Amino acid sequence: MLTEDEMKVLVTYATKYGATEGIAAKIGEMLDQAGLQADVLPVKQVGDLGPYQAVVLGSAVYIGSWRREASKFLKSNENALAERAVWLFSSGPTGKGDVHELLQGWRFPGRLQPIADRIQPRDITAFHGAADPDKMNGFERWILKNVNAPEGDFRDWDAIAAWATKIADELKGAA
Ligand SMILES: Cc1cc2nc3c(=O)[nH]c(=O)nc-3n(C[C@H](O)[C@H](O)[C@H](O)COP(=O)(O)O)c2cc1C
């Protein structure tokens, strides 16, 4: 039986421009504050999942897909993830309003759903993202304009913190 402070959680993410990294950092901070040990790492830097009892995995969404490295991580670690408590999140829409309404219920790429069905995550959610026009190229700015997605940072820190607190509560309940 593990005590709370022996429980290691991996918070791992795929980002192009940093918005998702910020969301992962906030989740890690909340888990640490709750007395758990969280490592926050980009998916490309993750090796063995052995030390972790739980994994939170998130990716930025580009044209309906997760970043390639996040999809790859999910596929290649499917068995190890299926043995752990897993939470998934997408970092997506810009614009005001309820994130799930903005996404019309979408939370996660359908193409990856069969893998998620085998992993059985505790929850899959989506958060508002951020689009910084100074970082994006002309094509990306054009796409956002075409789908009427505003530029700016719309990350909802309260929603992110609340979700992380729920994860901590569930894990502490299991410790
Ligand atoms: C070219 C482009 C396409 C995007 N496509 C989607 C999309 O299909 N769905 C969505 O919710 N957000 C979409 N976004 C918004 C990004 O997912 C959002 O800005 C995200 O937070 C960026 O994360 P990152 O900074 O970690 O890369 C798109 C943004 C760009 C620039």
The ligand as a Tripos MOL2 file, in Angstrom:
@<TRIPOS>MOLECULE
LIG
   31    33     1     0     0
SMALL
NO_CHARGES

@<TRIPOS>ATOM
      1 C1         -3.6380   25.9010  -37.5330 C.3       1 LIG1
      2 C2         -4.3890   25.6960  -36.2580 C.ar      1 LIG1
      3 C3         -5.3730   24.7320  -36.1980 C.ar      1 LIG1
      4 C4         -6.0880   24.5150  -34.9970 C.ar      1 LIG1
      5 N1         -7.0540   23.5600  -34.9770 N.ar      1 LIG1
      6 C5         -7.7980   23.3940  -33.8350 C.ar      1 LIG1
      7 C6         -8.8450   22.4310  -33.7970 C.ar      1 LIG1
      8 O1         -9.1100   21.6990  -34.7300 O.2       1 LIG1
      9 N2         -9.5610   22.3370  -32.6480 N.ar      1 LIG1
     10 C7         -9.3010   23.1220  -31.5690 C.ar      1 LIG1
     11 O2        -10.0170   23.0340  -30.5770 O.2       1 LIG1
     12 N3         -8.2890   24.0250  -31.5660 N.ar      1 LIG1
     13 C8         -7.5380   24.1780  -32.6770 C.ar      1 LIG1
     14 N4         -6.5180   25.0960  -32.6990 N.ar      1 LIG1
     15 C9         -6.2060   25.8530  -31.4880 C.3       1 LIG1
     16 C10        -5.0020   25.2350  -30.7470 C.3       1 LIG1
     17 O3         -5.2780   23.9220  -30.4150 O.3       1 LIG1
     18 C11        -4.7270   26.0090  -29.4510 C.3       1 LIG1
     19 O4         -4.2660   27.2430  -29.8410 O.3       1 LIG1
     20 C12        -3.7860   25.2520  -28.5300 C.3       1 LIG1
     21 O5         -3.9830   25.6960  -27.2000 O.3       1 LIG1
     22 C13        -2.3350   25.4260  -28.9200 C.3       1 LIG1
     23 O6         -1.5270   24.6890  -28.0530 O.3       1 LIG1
     24 P1          0.0680   24.7470  -28.0480 P.3       1 LIG1
     25 O7          0.4650   26.2010  -27.8510 O.co2     1 LIG1
     26 O8          0.4320   23.8930  -26.8930 O.co2     1 LIG1
     27 O9          0.5700   24.2240  -29.3500 O.co2     1 LIG1
     28 C14        -5.7880   25.3160  -33.8680 C.ar      1 LIG1
     29 C15        -4.7900   26.2830  -33.9370 C.ar      1 LIG1
     30 C16        -4.0860   26.4850  -35.1120 C.ar      1 LIG1
     31 C17        -3.0180   27.5400  -35.1490 C.3       1 LIG1
@<TRIPOS>BOND
     1     1     2 1
     2     2     3 ar
     3     2    30 ar
     4     3     4 ar
     5     4     5 ar
     6     4    28 ar
     7     5     6 ar
     8     6     7 ar
     9     6    13 1
    10     7     8 2
    11     7     9 ar
    12     9    10 ar
    13    10    11 2
    14    10    12 ar
    15    12    13 ar
    16    13    14 ar
    17    14    15 1
    18    14    28 ar
    19    15    16 1
    20    16    17 1
    21    16    18 1
    22    18    19 1
    23    18    20 1
    24    20    21 1
    25    20    22 1
    26    22    23 1
    27    23    24 1
    28    24    25 2
    29    24    26 1
    30    24    27 1
    31    28    29 ar
    32    29    30 ar
    33    30    31 1
@<TRIPOS>SUBSTRUCTURE
     1 LIG1         1 GROUP 0 **** ****
